[in-house]
Amino acid sequence: VQEIQAQLLGDMPFPAASKIIGADSLIIGRGDNWVGRAVLSGVQSPTDIYAFFQAEYPKAGWTTVSAIKSKTGILVFTKGDRTSTIEINDGSLGGPKTLITITASPKNANVVAPSKK
């Protein structure tokens, strides 16, 4: 499972024993150029997972843009022409201990706001 996740998510480290929840994820492409949303179940506490991403992403060459720790932890990283946003939430009763949502996209995507009519 870890090897397949590494092939899908490329250079993005993820906490030990975390698993992709396929039904909630939308991964387009693979390796270091994937875009979309990967939802993972984590076995560690939200605080431990937040600390993991804060420590491990910079080691993998990612630059921290923003880090907010509250009921929902949000971390934003950039690397080259890519942006990664990580959202960390408490899991549900009977479900994973922590829910991790990683969104990856090109940093300078041409986003056009819808016109008002």
N, C-alpha and C positions, 0 to 999 in steps of 0.2 A: 504494500500500500504506500509506504513512504517513497519508494522508488518511482511509482507511477505519479504520485503527487509532485515529486521533484521534476519529472518530465513535463508535467502540465504547467507548473508554476515557475519553472526555471530558477532564477537566482534569488527568489524570495524565500527566506528561511521561515519555517513554521514550527510551532511548539511540538515537542515530542508527544507521540500518541494521538495527535489531532488528526481528524479524518474529514475529507471533503464530503459535504452533504449534497449529493448530486442533484436531488430534486429541487434544491433552492439555489443552485449555482448556474451561472451562464458564462462559460469559458469559451472564448473564440480565439483560435490559434493555440500555440503551445510554446513552452520554453520561455526565453527571455522577452518575447514579443507578444504574449497573450494580452487580451483586453477582456473586460467584462467584470463579473462578480463571482468570487469563490466564497462559499459559506462553509465554515469548518466547525466541527464540534471539538471542544477542548476539555481535557480532564483536569487541568489545573484551575485555580481560582482566577477570576478576572484580574485581580491585582498582580498575580504572578505572570499571567499572560501579557499584561500591559508592560511589565518590567522586561519580559523576554523580548518583545518587539523593540522597545526603547534601546535595549542593549545590542541585539543581534542585527538589526537592519543596518545601522551605521557600519558594523564590521563587514557587511556584504557590499559596502559601497553606496548605500542609500544615505541621503542627507535629510535630516529632520526639518520639516517646514513648520509644523505645528504639533503640539501635544497637549491634550486636555484630558485630565483624569477626573471623572465624576461618576455618577451612576452609570453612564455610558462613557467608556473611554474612547477617544478618537485621536488617531495619530495620522499625520500626513507626511509622506516622504517623496523625494524626487531622486531620480538617477538617470543621467543622460537626458533623453527626451521623454521620459516616462514619469508618471505620477501614480502613487499608490496611497489609498486611504484605507485605514484599518479601523473598524468599529468593533468594540468589545463590550458584550453585554452578559448579564447573568443568564444562565440557562434556565430551562423550565423544569418543573417538578417531574421527575421520572425521565427527563431528557439529559442532554449534555450539561456538564457543570458550567461551561462557558460557551457562548456563541460568538464566533469570530467572523466578521464579514470583511473581505479584502476586495476592494474595487481598484482595478488597474486601467489606466488609459494613457494615451499620448498626452504629454504636457501641454503642447501648443495646438490642441485640436481646434479646428475652426468651428466654433459653436455659434450658431445663429439663433438669436432670440426670435420667437414667433411674433409676427406682426399683429398689431391690434387693429381690428376692423370694426 
